Amino acid sequence: MAPAPRNRVRPIEALIALVKVIRNPDDTASGARFVLALQGRRNEQAFQRFRTHPEGARILAERRQLIERLRDREWLASLPDGSFGRAYLDFVRAEDLSADGLRQAVDQADPHLLQLDAERRLVSDRVRDMHDLWHVLTGYGRDLIGENLLVFFSWKQLRTRAFLLVVVATWLTNERRCPGFRKLAREALRRGGDAAWLPVQDWEHLLTRPLDEVRRTTGVGPPPVYEPERSAGAPALAAG
């Protein structure tokens, strides 16, 4: 196995990216740059956990690329109503998203990713590609509140510095703007902690299963009820 690459924390780069995200919450590339600049050793720790898990080892051996399924909209559309894959397809269509768009934003955000060996890049890519799957699975939308709640959930799963900073900042500021936010945030933390470790899940198979079943078997549980808050620059939701 190739040695772990050096990946220093880059605080200045993170700060510049954070300022851009504050100015434009819909700036996906800057959001990715903020997270990646603060990763440090977390990527390597996640990789080691992934490769030593039986399912992770199988995914690596098969060299599976999750994005191949997520970009295949004909296959997704062929899945049954109520399936996770159909719900994902409805989500990306409504939000005018694509798996390739997320990939491009992340790759542009951090050229260090291009230096990873094949196995580490595969795991990094899967974690990247499952982001919108987590939106669908948890029921946290791409609105401002939903994105913040997904960070609370994701911090319990991934324990990245960037997510912790967002958790602290939004915990201190969002309750006044959105009464009840802290209750939702506590629930997001609980759900993230109770759920199975999602990076190592067999998403290709789970996409074919009923969404309610996947929420149950992964331990994520039913989605919350909250009032979405779209940012001023967010695109209007497309018709299904």
C-alpha positions in Angstrom: 0.0 0.0 0.0 1.2 3.5 -0.8 2.3 5.6 2.2 -0.2 8.2 3.5 0.3 11.6 1.8 1.1 14.6 3.8 -1.9 16.8 4.2 -1.3 19.9 6.3 -4.1 22.0 7.7 -4.3 25.2 5.7 -6.0 27.8 8.0 -5.5 30.9 5.8 -7.0 29.1 2.8 -9.9 27.9 5.0 -10.5 31.4 6.2 -10.6 32.9 2.7 -13.0 30.2 1.6 -15.2 30.7 4.7 -15.6 34.4 4.0 -16.7 33.6 0.4 -19.3 31.1 1.8 -20.6 33.7 4.2 -21.1 36.1 1.4 -22.6 33.4 -0.9 -24.0 30.3 0.9 -24.5 28.7 -2.5 -20.8 28.8 -3.4 -20.2 25.0 -3.5 -16.6 25.3 -4.5 -15.7 27.6 -1.6 -17.6 25.4 0.8 -15.6 22.4 -0.4 -12.4 24.3 -0.2 -13.2 25.3 3.4 -13.8 21.7 4.5 -10.8 20.3 2.6 -8.3 22.9 3.9 -9.0 21.8 7.4 -9.0 18.0 6.9 -5.4 17.3 8.0 -5.2 13.6 9.0 -9.0 13.0 9.1 -9.0 11.8 5.5 -6.3 9.2 6.3 -8.1 8.1 9.4 -11.3 7.6 7.5 -9.5 5.7 4.8 -7.9 3.3 7.3 -11.3 2.7 8.9 -12.9 2.1 5.5 -10.3 -0.4 4.2 -10.4 -2.5 7.3 -14.2 -2.8 7.3 -15.4 -5.9 5.4 -17.7 -4.0 3.1 -15.1 -1.3 2.5 -12.5 -3.9 1.6 -15.0 -5.4 -0.9 -15.7 -2.0 -2.5 -11.9 -1.4 -2.8 -11.3 -4.8 -4.3 -14.1 -4.3 -6.9 -12.8 -0.7 -7.5 -16.4 0.5 -7.5 -17.1 4.1 -8.5 -20.3 5.4 -6.9 -20.5 8.2 -9.4 -21.1 5.8 -12.2 -24.5 4.9 -10.7 -25.4 8.4 -9.6 -24.8 9.9 -13.1 -26.9 7.1 -14.8 -30.3 8.8 -14.7 -31.8 6.2 -17.0 -31.0 3.5 -14.5 -32.2 5.6 -11.6 -35.5 6.3 -13.4 -36.0 2.6 -13.9 -36.1 2.0 -10.2 -39.4 1.5 -8.4 -41.5 4.4 -7.0 -40.5 4.9 -3.4 -37.0 3.6 -3.9 -34.0 5.5 -2.6 -32.6 5.9 -6.1 -35.9 7.4 -7.4 -36.0 9.8 -4.4 -32.4 10.8 -5.2 -33.2 11.4 -8.8 -36.2 13.6 -7.9 -34.0 15.5 -5.5 -31.2 16.3 -8.0 -33.7 17.2 -10.7 -35.6 19.6 -8.4 -32.4 21.2 -7.2 -30.8 21.3 -10.7 -27.8 19.3 -9.5 -25.6 16.6 -10.9 -23.1 14.2 -9.5 -20.5 15.5 -12.0 -21.1 19.0 -11.0 -20.3 18.2 -7.4 -17.2 16.3 -8.5 -15.9 19.2 -10.5 -16.5 21.7 -7.6 -14.5 19.5 -5.2 -11.7 18.7 -7.6 -11.3 22.4 -8.4 -11.3 23.2 -4.7 -8.4 21.0 -3.7 -5.6 20.0 -6.2 -4.1 17.8 -3.4 -6.8 15.2 -4.2 -5.0 14.5 -7.5 -2.0 13.4 -5.6 -3.8 10.5 -3.8 -3.1 6.9 -4.8 -5.9 4.9 -6.4 -7.4 3.4 -3.3 -7.4 6.6 -1.2 -8.8 8.6 -4.2 -11.6 6.0 -4.5 -12.6 6.4 -0.9 -12.4 10.2 -1.0 -14.5 10.2 -4.2 -17.2 8.0 -2.5 -17.5 10.3 0.5 -17.8 13.2 -1.9 -20.4 11.5 -4.1 -22.6 10.4 -1.2 -23.2 14.0 0.0 -26.5 14.5 -1.9 -27.5 10.9 -0.9 -27.2 12.0 2.7 -29.5 14.9 2.0 -32.1 12.5 0.7 -31.6 9.9 3.4 -31.7 12.3 6.3 -34.5 14.5 4.9 -32.3 17.6 5.4 -32.8 19.8 2.3 -30.4 22.1 0.5 -32.0 25.1 2.2 -30.0 27.1 4.7 -31.4 25.3 7.7 -31.2 21.9 6.1 -27.5 22.3 5.1 -26.7 23.4 8.7 -28.5 20.4 10.1 -26.7 18.1 7.7 -23.4 19.4 9.0 -24.4 18.5 12.6 -25.3 15.0 11.4 -22.1 14.8 9.3 -19.9 15.9 12.1 -20.9 12.9 14.2 -20.2 10.7 11.2 -16.9 12.2 10.0 -15.5 14.4 12.9 -13.9 17.0 10.6 -12.6 20.3 12.0 -14.6 22.3 9.4 -17.9 20.7 10.5 -17.1 21.3 14.1 -16.5 25.0 13.5 -19.8 25.2 11.6 -21.6 23.3 14.4 -20.3 25.8 17.1 -21.0 28.9 15.0 -24.5 27.9 14.0 -25.4 26.7 17.5 -24.5 30.1 18.8 -26.3 32.2 16.1 -29.1 30.3 14.4 -31.6 30.0 17.4 -32.4 33.7 17.3 -33.0 33.7 13.5 -34.7 30.3 13.5 -36.5 29.5 16.8 -36.3 25.8 17.5 -33.0 25.3 15.6 -31.2 24.0 18.6 -33.8 21.3 19.2 -33.4 20.2 15.5 -29.6 20.4 15.9 -29.6 18.2 18.9 -31.7 15.7 17.0 -29.3 15.9 14.0 -26.4 15.1 16.3 -28.3 12.2 17.8 -29.2 10.8 14.4 -25.6 11.1 13.2 -24.3 9.3 16.2 -27.0 6.5 16.2 -26.7 5.7 12.5 -24.3 3.1 11.0 -21.1 4.5 9.6 -22.4 5.7 6.3 -19.1 6.1 4.3 -18.8 2.3 4.1 -22.4 1.5 3.1 -23.1 -0.3 -0.1 -24.9 2.6 -1.7 -25.2 0.9 -5.1 -27.4 -1.7 -3.6 -29.2 0.7 -1.2 -30.3 2.8 -4.1 -32.5 -0.1 -5.3 -34.3 -0.5 -1.9 -37.3 1.4 -0.5 -36.2 4.7 1.0 -38.0 4.0 4.3 -36.3 0.7 4.5 -32.9 2.2 4.0 -33.6 4.8 6.7 -34.5 2.0 9.1 -31.6 -0.4 8.3 -28.9 2.3 8.5 -30.4 3.7 11.7 -30.9 7.2 10.3 -34.6 7.1 11.1 -37.5 9.1 9.8 -36.9 12.6 8.4 -37.6 15.7 10.6 -40.3 18.3 10.1 -38.9 21.9 9.8 -39.6 25.0 7.8 -37.0 25.3 4.9 -35.2 28.7 4.4 -33.9 29.2 0.9 -31.0 31.6 0.4 -31.6 34.7 -1.7 -29.3 33.4 -4.4 -30.6 29.9 -4.5 -32.1 28.7 -7.8 -35.8 28.2 -7.8 -36.8 24.6 -7.3 -37.4 22.9 -10.7 -40.6 21.0 -11.3 -40.2 17.3 -10.8 
